Amino acid sequence: MRKLSEEAPSTWLEFSKLFEPLDESVDFYLFQLPPNLTCHERQTPTASQTKQLSGVVG
């Protein structure tokens, strides 16, 4: 699973490269957490994981 794991930023970069030709036409991408990500502490992304990914996403 890549739910905000260490692989998430590289996965996002691979995804975003596919859409580089459309950059001028795209204002934003919707970033949505999967519905099976619950509020249980062991499954909730930490602030550092969220900040790390948001720094890559922009």
C-alpha positions in Angstrom: 0.0 0.0 0.0 1.2 3.5 -0.8 -1.2 5.4 1.4 1.2 8.2 2.3 4.0 5.8 2.6 7.6 6.6 1.6 6.7 5.5 -1.9 3.8 8.1 -2.3 6.0 11.0 -3.4 7.7 9.0 -6.1 4.3 7.6 -7.2 2.9 11.1 -7.5 5.9 12.3 -9.5 5.5 9.4 -12.0 1.8 10.3 -12.3 2.3 14.0 -12.7 4.9 13.4 -15.4 2.2 11.8 -17.5 0.2 15.0 -17.5 3.0 17.5 -18.0 1.8 18.2 -21.6 -1.5 19.4 -20.0 0.1 21.7 -17.3 -1.1 24.9 -19.0 -4.7 23.6 -19.0 -4.8 22.1 -15.5 -5.4 24.4 -12.6 -5.3 21.8 -9.8 -5.4 18.1 -9.1 -7.8 16.7 -6.6 -5.9 14.8 -3.9 -8.2 12.4 -2.1 -7.4 9.9 0.6 -8.9 6.4 0.1 -12.2 5.7 1.9 -10.6 2.7 3.8 -8.2 5.1 5.5 -9.9 5.4 8.9 -9.3 7.6 11.9 -7.6 4.8 13.9 -4.3 6.2 15.1 -2.2 3.5 13.6 -3.7 4.1 10.1 -4.0 7.9 10.2 -1.3 9.6 8.3 1.0 11.6 10.5 1.5 15.3 10.0 5.0 14.7 8.8 3.8 12.2 6.1 1.1 14.7 5.0 3.6 17.6 4.9 6.1 15.5 2.9 3.6 14.6 0.3 2.1 18.1 0.1 5.7 19.5 -0.5 6.0 17.2 -3.5 2.5 17.8 -4.8 2.8 21.6 -4.4 
